[in-house]
Amino acid sequence: MSSSSSPIVVLDIGASKVHCLVGEAEPSGDCKILGMGISPCRGIRRSAVIDMPRVVESIRNAVAEAERTAGLRITGAYAGIAGHDVQAHSSRSAVAISGSSEPIDERDVQRALAAAEQAAPPAQAVALHRFVQSYAVDGEPVQNPLWLHGHKLEVETLSATASEHACTTLRRAAEEAGVTIVGFLVETVANASAILSIDEREMGVGLLDIGAGTCDLALYHGSLRHLAEIPFGGQDITRDLSMVLNISPREAEQLKCEHGGVCTDASEADEAVTFRTTAGRSHTILREQLDAIIEARQQEIFEFVGREIERSGQGHLLAAGVVFTGGGALLRNIDRLAEDVLGLPVRIGEPCEMIAADALHGPACATGIGLLRFATESAAELVPTHDSGRPGRPRFLDRVARLFSFL
């Protein structure tokens, strides 16, 4: 996509905020941010909508701010989707190769991939992305089947799916806010395009998006191998602080963001941290005490992550370790605690190859940036998702031009 083509809009609808980004791909390959809007969101718990009017209002406010900063009127967007509604499913297919004297060509590969795509996703699920896991020619694994000779070509693919109910709910919320959803993107898949290097993916790497309501895990070894949701996030830490210290959730969140951490350094352990209780009294605790409350929950979350990695059977393949993103990755010393619990190298990931304000370069905005990069790079291959039973639906590329009306 050149910089002269239509801009792309994405919506990251999370448990703590709605993030709307407008951008386009530069000829250099960078992603240029044209506008953005952020609005607090209180209508989602974990990854489920629990208050539709609040979610609609949050989307409307984020989109309005993005319109003002980009100088465009937004009418359509991609939406990210994550949480327990996202699953990964494997499928296999095999096609006969006509004439063993001729090598396997692109048409044979496309036939095998088309056969794999015929594998229906589970009931009430929509396939959003498909990834090739492996090829085999006459039963022998190969990295690339092109130009090889054989009688049978086999392919294994991994489909990332989302529940129809979740897609319908988010689509309805966006439409109530005046925005048409033209497609859904799995957030951890999109994040990888902005956060992970090619070398990391080839070596084997995990990507953990630490959100407010959930943590979403994607494991790569060459291609995507595993997706999972950990049903805990930053809001659980905030809730613990609120209950233990008898302070409001708002005060607890501020205390966590400004002073909280894990693995307290000895030089900081005795620092005094002051806060105000719900009774209006000023109270002081040591940083070490504050961090102990946070660390107990954060360690539990990482233990869940460790068990999920072990269950996936991919743990021994993660030579590049785990990369953290999301707002929860900003917690002080979180990488140090994670390395202790997971036994893997950990780094904090930030979006790269983009032209944007400094405020967008941190892990808290990585999902929105990842969605935008993935959408601009993969527009032609994306699987469009629509309401079922709607005849005469236009193709995706015919709809891109209608994402905007210029002011």
C-alpha positions in Angstrom: 0.0 0.0 0.0 1.5 3.4 -1.0 1.0 6.6 1.0 -1.4 7.8 -1.7 -3.9 5.0 -1.0 -6.8 5.3 1.5 -5.8 5.5 5.2 -6.8 2.7 7.5 -8.7 2.9 10.8 -8.5 0.5 13.7 -10.3 0.1 17.0 -8.8 -1.5 20.1 -11.7 -2.0 22.4 -10.3 -3.0 25.7 -11.3 -3.3 29.3 -9.8 0.0 30.4 -9.9 2.1 27.2 -11.0 2.3 23.6 -8.1 3.3 21.3 -8.9 4.5 17.7 -6.0 5.0 15.3 -5.8 6.3 11.7 -2.8 5.6 9.7 -1.3 4.6 6.4 1.8 2.8 5.1 4.7 4.9 3.8 6.8 3.8 0.8 9.7 3.2 3.2 7.6 0.6 5.0 7.0 2.7 8.1 3.5 3.1 9.4 2.5 6.8 9.6 0.0 7.8 12.3 -2.4 10.4 11.0 -4.7 10.7 14.0 -5.7 9.0 17.2 -8.3 9.1 19.9 -8.4 7.4 23.4 -11.4 7.2 25.7 -11.8 5.4 29.1 -13.9 2.3 28.9 -15.9 0.9 31.8 -18.3 -1.4 30.0 -16.1 -4.5 29.5 -15.1 -7.0 32.1 -12.3 -9.4 31.1 -13.1 -9.6 27.4 -16.9 -9.5 27.6 -19.2 -6.6 27.1 -21.2 -6.0 30.3 -22.6 -2.5 29.7 -23.3 -1.8 26.0 -24.2 1.9 26.3 -20.9 2.6 28.1 -19.0 0.8 25.4 -20.8 2.6 22.6 -20.1 6.0 24.3 -16.4 5.1 24.6 -16.2 4.1 21.0 -18.0 7.3 19.9 -15.6 9.5 22.0 -12.5 7.8 20.7 -13.6 8.0 17.1 -14.5 11.7 17.4 -11.1 12.5 18.8 -9.4 10.5 16.0 -11.5 12.4 13.5 -10.5 15.8 14.9 -6.8 14.9 14.9 -6.8 13.3 11.4 -9.1 15.8 9.7 -11.3 12.9 8.4 -14.8 11.7 9.0 -14.5 8.0 10.0 -17.3 5.7 8.8 -15.6 2.3 9.0 -12.8 0.5 10.8 -11.1 -2.8 11.7 -11.7 -4.0 15.2 -9.2 -6.0 17.3 -10.6 -9.0 19.2 -8.9 -11.0 22.0 -9.7 -12.9 25.2 -11.5 -16.2 25.6 -13.5 -15.6 22.4 -10.3 -16.3 20.4 -9.2 -19.9 19.8 -6.6 -21.7 17.6 -7.6 -24.8 15.6 -5.4 -27.0 13.4 -6.4 -28.7 10.2 -4.8 -30.9 7.6 -5.4 -31.5 3.9 -3.8 -33.5 1.1 -4.0 -33.2 -2.7 -2.7 -35.5 -5.4 0.0 -34.3 -7.7 -0.8 -35.1 -11.3 2.1 -36.4 -13.2 5.2 -37.1 -11.0 7.5 -36.1 -13.9 6.4 -32.5 -13.3 7.6 -30.6 -10.2 5.1 -29.2 -7.7 4.2 -25.6 -8.8 2.3 -22.7 -7.3 -1.1 -24.1 -8.5 -0.6 -27.3 -6.5 0.3 -25.4 -3.4 -2.8 -23.2 -3.8 -5.0 -26.3 -4.2 -3.6 -27.7 -1.0 -4.2 -24.5 0.9 -7.7 -24.2 -0.6 -8.5 -27.7 0.6 -7.2 -26.8 4.1 -9.5 -23.7 4.1 -12.5 -25.9 3.5 -12.1 -27.2 7.1 -15.0 -25.6 8.8 -14.3 -23.7 12.0 -16.1 -24.9 15.2 -19.7 -24.1 15.5 -20.5 -20.5 16.3 -16.9 -19.4 15.3 -15.5 -17.3 12.5 -12.0 -18.0 11.0 -10.1 -14.7 11.0 -6.5 -15.7 10.1 -4.9 -18.9 8.8 -1.2 -19.8 9.1 0.7 -22.6 7.4 2.3 -24.9 10.0 4.0 -27.5 7.8 4.2 -29.1 4.3 5.0 -32.7 3.4 5.6 -34.3 0.1 4.8 -38.1 0.0 4.9 -38.1 3.8 8.3 -36.4 4.1 8.3 -33.0 5.9 9.6 -30.1 3.7 10.0 -26.4 4.3 8.9 -25.4 0.8 7.3 -27.8 -1.6 7.8 -25.8 -4.8 9.8 -27.5 -7.5 9.9 -30.8 -5.6 8.6 -34.0 -7.2 6.0 -36.3 -5.6 2.6 -37.9 -5.8 0.9 -36.2 -2.8 1.2 -32.8 -1.2 0.1 -32.4 2.4 -0.4 -29.1 4.3 -1.2 -28.4 8.0 -2.7 -25.0 8.9 -3.6 -23.2 12.1 -6.8 -21.1 12.1 -7.3 -18.3 14.5 -11.0 -18.0 15.2 -13.3 -15.8 17.2 -16.8 -16.5 18.5 -19.7 -15.2 16.3 -21.3 -13.8 19.4 -18.3 -11.7 20.3 -18.0 -10.4 16.7 -21.7 -9.6 16.6 -21.6 -7.8 19.9 -18.6 -5.6 19.0 -20.1 -4.9 15.6 -23.4 -3.8 17.1 -21.6 -1.5 19.6 -19.5 0.1 16.8 -22.6 0.6 14.6 -24.4 2.3 17.4 -21.4 4.7 17.6 -21.7 5.3 13.8 -18.8 3.1 12.7 -19.1 0.0 10.4 -16.7 -2.9 11.3 -15.2 -4.1 8.0 -13.2 -6.9 9.6 -11.9 -8.3 12.8 -8.2 -8.9 13.7 -6.8 -11.1 16.4 -4.9 -8.7 18.6 -2.0 -10.9 19.5 -1.5 -11.8 15.9 -1.5 -8.1 14.9 0.8 -7.2 17.8 3.4 -9.6 16.4 3.8 -7.5 13.3 4.7 -4.4 15.3 6.6 -6.0 18.2 8.4 -9.2 17.1 11.4 -9.4 14.8 11.7 -12.0 12.1 14.7 -13.5 13.9 12.7 -13.9 17.1 9.8 -15.6 15.3 12.2 -18.0 13.6 14.0 -18.8 16.8 10.8 -19.3 18.7 9.2 -16.6 20.9 6.2 -15.9 23.1 4.2 -12.7 23.0 2.3 -11.7 26.1 -0.1 -8.8 25.9 -0.7 -7.8 29.5 -4.0 -5.9 29.5 -6.4 -4.5 32.1 -8.8 -7.5 32.1 -6.8 -10.4 30.6 -3.4 -11.4 29.4 -3.3 -12.8 25.9 -0.5 -15.2 24.9 0.7 -16.1 21.4 3.6 -18.6 20.8 5.6 -18.5 17.5 8.1 -20.9 16.1 8.4 -19.7 12.5 4.6 -19.5 12.2 2.0 -19.0 14.9 1.7 -22.2 17.0 -0.5 -21.4 19.9 -3.0 -18.9 21.3 -4.4 -18.6 24.8 -6.0 -16.2 27.2 -5.0 -15.9 30.9 -8.1 -14.6 32.7 -6.3 -12.1 34.9 -4.8 -8.6 34.2 -3.9 -5.3 35.6 -7.3 -4.6 37.1 -6.8 -7.6 39.4 -3.8 -5.9 40.9 -5.7 -2.7 41.3 -8.5 -4.5 43.0 -6.1 -6.1 45.4 -4.6 -2.8 46.4 -8.1 -1.3 46.8 -9.2 -4.0 49.2 -6.0 -4.4 51.2 -5.3 -0.6 51.6 -9.0 0.4 51.9 -8.8 2.9 49.0 -10.9 3.6 46.0 -10.2 1.8 42.7 -9.2 5.1 41.1 -6.7 5.8 43.9 -5.4 2.3 43.7 -4.8 2.5 40.0 -3.0 5.8 40.4 -0.9 4.4 43.3 0.0 1.3 41.2 1.0 3.4 38.1 3.0 6.0 40.0 4.7 4.0 42.7 4.1 0.3 42.2 6.5 -2.4 41.1 7.8 -5.9 41.9 11.2 -7.2 43.0 11.9 -4.1 45.1 15.5 -2.9 45.0 17.1 -2.7 48.5 17.8 1.0 47.9 14.1 1.8 47.4 12.6 -0.6 50.0 12.3 1.9 52.8 10.9 4.8 50.7 7.6 6.1 52.1 4.5 6.1 49.8 1.5 8.2 50.9 -2.1 7.7 49.9 -5.6 8.6 51.1 -8.1 6.0 52.4 -11.8 5.9 51.6 -12.4 7.5 55.0 -10.3 10.5 53.8 -7.4 9.9 56.1 -3.8 10.2 54.8 -1.8 7.0 55.3 1.8 6.0 54.6 3.4 2.6 53.8 6.8 1.5 52.7 7.4 0.9 49.0 8.4 -2.6 49.9 5.0 -3.2 51.5 3.2 -1.8 48.4 5.3 -3.9 46.1 4.6 -7.0 48.1 0.8 -6.7 47.5 1.4 -6.2 43.8 4.0 -9.0 43.4 1.8 -11.6 45.0 -0.8 -11.2 42.2 1.7 -10.6 39.4 3.5 -13.8 40.3 0.2 -15.8 40.3 -0.5 -14.4 36.8 3.0 -15.5 35.5 2.5 -18.9 37.1 -0.7 -19.3 35.0 1.3 -18.2 31.9 4.0 -20.7 32.7 1.4 -23.5 32.9 -0.1 -22.5 29.6 3.3 -22.5 27.9 4.0 -26.0 29.3 0.5 -27.2 28.2 1.1 -26.0 24.7 4.2 -28.2 24.3 6.1 -25.2 22.8 8.1 -24.2 25.9 11.3 -25.9 24.7 11.1 -24.0 21.4 11.1 -20.5 22.8 14.8 -19.7 22.3 14.1 -16.0 22.0 12.1 -16.0 25.3 8.9 -14.0 25.8 8.2 -10.4 24.8 5.8 -8.3 26.9 3.5 -5.6 25.6 0.3 -3.9 26.8 -0.1 -1.4 29.7 0.7 -4.0 32.3 4.2 -4.3 30.8 5.0 -0.9 32.3 5.1 -2.2 35.9 8.6 -1.6 37.4 10.9 -4.7 37.3 8.1 -6.9 35.8 10.6 -8.5 33.4 12.8 -9.5 36.3 10.0 -11.2 38.1 8.9 -12.9 34.9 12.3 -14.3 34.2 12.4 -15.8 37.7 9.0 -17.4 37.4 9.1 -18.5 33.7 12.7 -19.4 33.5 12.9 -17.7 30.1 14.5 -14.4 28.9 12.0 -11.5 28.8 12.1 -8.2 27.1 9.6 -5.3 27.0 8.4 -4.8 23.5 7.6 -1.5 21.8 6.2 -0.8 18.4 8.9 -0.2 15.7 9.0 1.2 12.2 6.4 3.9 12.6 6.1 7.6 12.4 4.2 8.9 15.4 4.3 11.0 18.5 6.6 9.8 21.3 3.5 9.0 23.4 2.6 6.2 21.0 5.9 4.4 21.2 5.4 2.6 24.5 3.9 -0.9 25.2 0.6 0.6 26.4 -0.2 1.6 22.8 1.3 -1.4 21.1 -2.0 -3.2 20.4 -3.5 -0.2 18.5 -0.2 0.2 16.5 -0.1 -3.6 15.9 -3.6 -3.6 14.5 -2.8 -0.6 12.3 0.5 -2.2 10.9 -1.2 -5.5 10.3 -4.1 -4.0 8.5 -2.0 -1.7 6.3 0.4 -4.6 5.4 -2.1 -7.3 4.9 -5.2 -5.6 3.6 -5.4 -7.7 0.4 -5.2 -11.0 2.3 -7.5 -10.3 5.3 -10.6 -12.5 5.8 -13.6 -10.1 5.8 -16.2 -10.9 8.5 -19.8 -9.8 8.1 -23.2 -10.6 9.6 -24.4 -14.0 8.3 -27.2 -14.2 5.8 -26.6 -10.8 4.2 -26.7 -11.4 0.4 -24.8 -9.4 -2.1 -22.0 -8.3 0.3 -19.3 -6.3 -1.4 -15.7 -7.6 -1.4 -13.4 -6.2 1.3 -11.3 -4.1 -1.1 -14.4 -2.5 -2.5 -15.2 -1.3 1.1 -11.9 0.2 2.0 -12.6 3.4 0.1 -15.7 3.9 2.2 -13.9 3.9 5.5 -13.7 7.7 5.3 -15.4 10.7 3.9 -12.9 13.6 3.8 -13.8 16.7 5.7 
